[in-house]
Amino acid sequence: MTVRVRFAPSPTGMFHVGGARSALQNWIFAKQQGGVFVLRIEDTDAARNRPEWTEGILSALDWIGIARGSYEGPYFQSSYAGEHRAAAQRLYEGGRAYYCDCTREDVQARTGPQQRGYDGFCRDRGLEPGEGRALRFRTPDEGETVVVDLVRGEPTFENKLIEDFVIARGDGSPVFLLANVVDDMSMGITHVIRAEEHLPNTPKQQLLWDALGVKPPIWAHVPVVVNEKRQKLSKRRDKVALEAYRDEGYLADAMRNYLMLLGWAPSGDREIVPWSVIEEEFRLDEVNPSPAFFDEKKLRAFNGDYIRALPVEDFVEACRPWLTGTETIAPPPWQPDEFDPAAFAAVAPLAQTRIAVLSEIVPNVDFLFLADPLIDEAAWTKAMKEGAADLLDAAIVAFEALESWDAESLKATLEAVGAERGLKLGKAQAPVRVAVTGRTVGLPLFESLEVLGRDRTLTRLRAARVRLV
């Protein structure tokens, strides 16, 4: 038997990090088993679907390493509407489903405080198909439904506690539960790996598989992803869009490494591991069923480690979208002809150790490419205290006299200027840093001045001195 798994997102919004985690788990499992990964776009919610969301799904999968052309699909659920209706008709004709004309208000009126859900009122009324009549599945009165789950063992559900659930609406359109089952049957899905939130629907779906005469798949319900308050990640409340992390400058390798740790861990006391190790070691039956905390601070630290591990030339290339701008990344504050690749290459090793996401490269190097630095007024007030004007005057004179414009000479010169005024280097360099870069923190000052050059450095120091008059 060839293992076939599927990832079935809905194109109704940005790509959720929890969905990305499930996609990666499906991808690895299929690869380990020599199986097939199927992408199915569940696009039957016509009111909310948008073509750009579908492209967003494909693009996000590309980014995390599930590239177009390497999987089967994408298929679109809307293309299988005829099969969904045919399955509903088979269940009706076989006595496994019946029509019901109860409104929601009718059901609520008959539901007492101890009764949950539909009470089976229309089970034996023998209603024919008709406008406004929903089709309900006839759940067995006795017995149990056992779900074989690679993560959770064998959850067992008493059939008598499962209501006669709707499988087709009053207009004849099948609901998600049935469409999902029929699609999985049509595509020969052998394993369904998905989030824990779908577990309550699983006994209903398994009953449908049985009623349609097909062996159900093996299930694996991976843990729900939660925030720091242990609440399920919400699009309305939390930062969950994979595209947002990508466009902020998270590396794909860091993101997929971190996502795979949500509920699972590689061997040994380690978390940052090569993707090849994850592909080899990941096991569904080792996934922890407890909720998995999506810690953005930890992800950020992960990403910083990955950035620092890049060869410098790869780091330079990775920063390029933020230095030049793209369709999804805003252009930097300098004009294209102001960007100097050689200057950036010179400071890249310094910047690489100081940023955690690639978008932070812009404020770290903007002083190199702008005609005038972007002055942080709070930094200016903090640095330009009494004595700053005198120090800048002395630094200008000393820097003008330098024979060699290099970081070591610049440091020694400013250190001497500060010492003459009873200042340690840290205090002496604060006014110079703000005058030249606009900020109190950033790349190492003297290496920055070396790359910026004598003329531009002196011009900025003189401009700052004029402002202090």
Buried (B, 14 or more C-beta within 10 A) or exposed (E): EEBBBBBBBBBBBBBBBBBBBBBBBBBBBBBBBEBBBBBBBBBBEEEEBEEEBBEBBBBBBBBBBBEEEEBBBBBBBBEBBEBBBEBBBBBBEEEBBBBBBBEEEBBEEEEEEEEEEBBBBBBEEEEEEEEEBBBBBBBBEEEEBEBBBBBBEEBEBEBEEBBBBBBBEBEBBBBBBBBBBBBBBBBBBBBBBBBBEEBEBBBBBBBBBBBBEBEBBBBBBBBBBBBEEEEBBEEEEBEBBBBBBBBBBBBBBBBBBBBBBBBBBBEEEEBBBEBEBBBEBBEBEBBEBEBBBBBBEEBBBBBBBBBEBBEEEEBBEBBBBBBEEEEEBEEBEBEEEEBEEEBBBBBBEBBBEBBBBBBBBBBBBBBBBBEEBEBBEEBBEEBBEEBBBBBBBBBBEBBEEEEEBEBEBBBBBBBEBBEEEEBEBEBBBBBBBBBBBBBBEBBBBBBBBBBBEBEBBBBBBBBBBEEBE
